[in-house]
């Protein structure tokens, strides 16, 4: 019979985003939030980790990416496909929302997703 080890202390991971690309920072954060870097990794549990992304304003985003990236979501109504460009998101909500959208896209869409995203902190 397998004994499940409960780990109560929270591990803090700090990711420095200065000079790095959006995808590399987001994939590292998603990997830690999923628990892939922990020896206590279990697919169906949220591990006690907190991820902090620092220096978000120093993230390297080329102008071509800012102009070309579009976020879409469907409202559920006919003709309800809404698109927003990355430049609009940066102007309205800032770089932290862009990073949050990149990380949430890399986490599986299940019941644990919201709980995992609560453990992400982005510092400008």
C-alpha contacts under 8 A as a table, 3 or more apart, distances in Angstrom:
res1	aa1	res2	aa2	distance
5	X	40	X	7.85
7	X	48	X	7.36
8	X	48	X	6.86
9	X	48	X	6.86
10	X	48	X	4.83
10	X	49	X	5.30
10	X	50	X	6.96
11	X	48	X	6.41
11	X	49	X	4.67
11	X	50	X	6.19
12	X	49	X	5.84
12	X	50	X	4.86
12	X	51	X	6.00
12	X	52	X	7.53
13	X	32	X	7.84
13	X	49	X	7.36
13	X	50	X	6.14
13	X	51	X	4.82
13	X	52	X	6.17
14	X	51	X	5.97
14	X	52	X	4.83
14	X	53	X	5.94
14	X	54	X	7.06
15	X	25	X	7.35
15	X	29	X	7.54
15	X	51	X	7.42
15	X	52	X	6.13
15	X	53	X	4.76
15	X	54	X	6.11
16	X	53	X	5.99
16	X	54	X	5.04
16	X	55	X	6.15
16	X	56	X	7.91
17	X	20	X	5.45
17	X	21	X	7.70
17	X	25	X	6.33
17	X	53	X	6.56
17	X	54	X	6.02
17	X	55	X	5.49
17	X	56	X	5.63
17	X	58	X	6.57
17	X	59	X	5.39
18	X	54	X	7.89
18	X	55	X	5.60
18	X	56	X	6.84
18	X	57	X	7.60
18	X	58	X	4.53
18	X	59	X	5.07
18	X	60	X	7.23
19	X	58	X	6.10
19	X	59	X	5.41
19	X	60	X	5.23
20	X	24	X	6.91
20	X	25	X	6.84
20	X	59	X	5.61
20	X	60	X	5.49
21	X	24	X	5.57
21	X	25	X	6.47
21	X	59	X	6.19
21	X	60	X	5.14
21	X	61	X	6.52
22	X	25	X	5.42
22	X	26	X	6.05
22	X	59	X	6.78
22	X	60	X	7.07
22	X	61	X	7.03
22	X	99	X	6.87
22	X	102	X	7.62
23	X	26	X	5.07
23	X	27	X	5.91
23	X	102	X	7.19
24	X	27	X	5.28
24	X	28	X	6.21
25	X	28	X	5.30
25	X	29	X	6.25
26	X	29	X	5.11
26	X	30	X	6.05
26	X	99	X	6.58
26	X	102	X	5.91
26	X	103	X	4.90
26	X	106	X	7.82
27	X	30	X	5.05
27	X	31	X	6.03
27	X	103	X	6.77
27	X	106	X	6.95
28	X	31	X	5.15
28	X	32	X	6.36
29	X	32	X	5.25
29	X	33	X	6.15
29	X	51	X	6.62
29	X	53	X	7.95
29	X	103	X	6.87
30	X	33	X	5.02
30	X	34	X	6.07
30	X	103	X	5.68
30	X	104	X	7.72
30	X	106	X	6.16
30	X	107	X	6.24
31	X	34	X	5.24
31	X	35	X	6.38
31	X	36	X	5.52
31	X	37	X	6.93
32	X	35	X	5.04
32	X	36	X	5.87
32	X	37	X	5.71
32	X	38	X	7.80
32	X	49	X	7.58
32	X	51	X	7.33
33	X	36	X	7.72
33	X	46	X	7.99
33	X	47	X	7.70
33	X	49	X	6.73
33	X	50	X	7.44
33	X	51	X	7.08
33	X	116	X	6.06
33	X	117	X	7.73
33	X	119	X	7.51
33	X	120	X	7.85
34	X	43	X	7.96
34	X	46	X	7.25
34	X	47	X	7.65
34	X	107	X	7.30
34	X	116	X	7.38
35	X	38	X	5.37
35	X	40	X	7.69
35	X	41	X	5.34
35	X	42	X	7.56
35	X	46	X	7.55
35	X	47	X	6.16
35	X	49	X	7.79
36	X	39	X	7.92
36	X	41	X	6.10
37	X	41	X	7.67
38	X	41	X	5.48
40	X	47	X	7.85
41	X	47	X	7.41
42	X	45	X	5.69
44	X	112	X	7.97
45	X	112	X	7.53
46	X	112	X	6.75
46	X	115	X	7.31
46	X	116	X	6.48
49	X	119	X	7.00
50	X	119	X	4.94
50	X	120	X	6.20
50	X	121	X	7.76
51	X	119	X	6.26
51	X	120	X	5.00
51	X	121	X	6.16
52	X	120	X	6.09
52	X	121	X	4.72
52	X	122	X	5.75
52	X	123	X	7.21
53	X	56	X	6.71
53	X	120	X	7.87
53	X	121	X	6.28
53	X	122	X	4.79
53	X	123	X	6.00
54	X	122	X	6.32
54	X	123	X	4.95
54	X	124	X	6.38
55	X	58	X	5.48
55	X	59	X	7.15
55	X	123	X	6.36
55	X	124	X	5.28
56	X	59	X	5.41
56	X	95	X	6.71
56	X	96	X	6.89
56	X	122	X	7.01
56	X	123	X	6.21
56	X	124	X	4.69
57	X	95	X	6.63
57	X	124	X	5.43
61	X	65	X	6.62
61	X	66	X	6.92
62	X	65	X	5.37
62	X	66	X	6.54
63	X	66	X	5.06
63	X	67	X	6.12
64	X	67	X	5.27
64	X	68	X	5.93
65	X	68	X	5.16
65	X	69	X	5.72
66	X	69	X	5.88
66	X	85	X	7.74
66	X	86	X	5.39
66	X	87	X	5.57
67	X	85	X	7.19
67	X	86	X	6.79
67	X	87	X	6.36
68	X	85	X	7.45
68	X	86	X	7.64
69	X	85	X	5.94
69	X	86	X	5.52
70	X	83	X	6.29
70	X	84	X	5.52
70	X	85	X	4.25
70	X	86	X	5.80
71	X	83	X	5.46
71	X	84	X	5.13
71	X	85	X	6.06
71	X	86	X	7.07
72	X	81	X	6.87
72	X	82	X	5.51
72	X	83	X	4.29
72	X	84	X	6.39
73	X	81	X	5.90
73	X	82	X	5.40
73	X	83	X	6.59
74	X	77	X	7.69
74	X	80	X	5.55
74	X	81	X	4.44
74	X	82	X	6.07
75	X	80	X	5.04
75	X	81	X	6.42
75	X	82	X	7.46
76	X	80	X	6.27
77	X	80	X	5.05
84	X	88	X	6.54
84	X	89	X	7.09
85	X	88	X	5.34
85	X	89	X	6.55
86	X	89	X	5.04
86	X	90	X	6.07
86	X	98	X	7.46
87	X	90	X	5.06
87	X	91	X	6.15
88	X	91	X	5.08
88	X	92	X	6.09
89	X	92	X	5.24
89	X	93	X	5.54
89	X	94	X	6.49
89	X	95	X	7.99
89	X	97	X	7.29
89	X	98	X	7.05
90	X	93	X	5.64
90	X	94	X	4.27
90	X	95	X	5.59
90	X	97	X	7.63
90	X	98	X	7.07
91	X	94	X	5.93
93	X	96	X	7.42
93	X	97	X	6.02
94	X	97	X	5.92
94	X	98	X	7.15
95	X	98	X	5.17
95	X	99	X	6.38
95	X	124	X	7.84
96	X	99	X	5.17
96	X	100	X	6.08
96	X	122	X	6.00
96	X	123	X	7.60
96	X	124	X	7.24
97	X	100	X	4.92
97	X	101	X	6.09
98	X	101	X	5.21
98	X	102	X	6.30
99	X	102	X	5.08
99	X	103	X	6.24
100	X	103	X	5.21
100	X	104	X	6.06
101	X	104	X	5.22
101	X	105	X	6.17
102	X	105	X	5.31
102	X	106	X	6.78
103	X	106	X	5.26
103	X	107	X	6.71
104	X	107	X	5.31
104	X	113	X	7.83
104	X	117	X	7.05
105	X	108	X	7.74
107	X	113	X	6.51
108	X	113	X	6.54
109	X	112	X	7.95
109	X	113	X	6.11
110	X	113	X	5.64
111	X	114	X	6.97
111	X	115	X	7.99
112	X	115	X	5.39
112	X	116	X	6.15
113	X	116	X	5.18
113	X	117	X	6.20
114	X	117	X	5.16
114	X	118	X	6.34
115	X	118	X	5.26
115	X	119	X	7.09
116	X	119	X	5.54
116	X	120	X	7.43
117	X	120	X	5.43
118	X	121	X	7.95
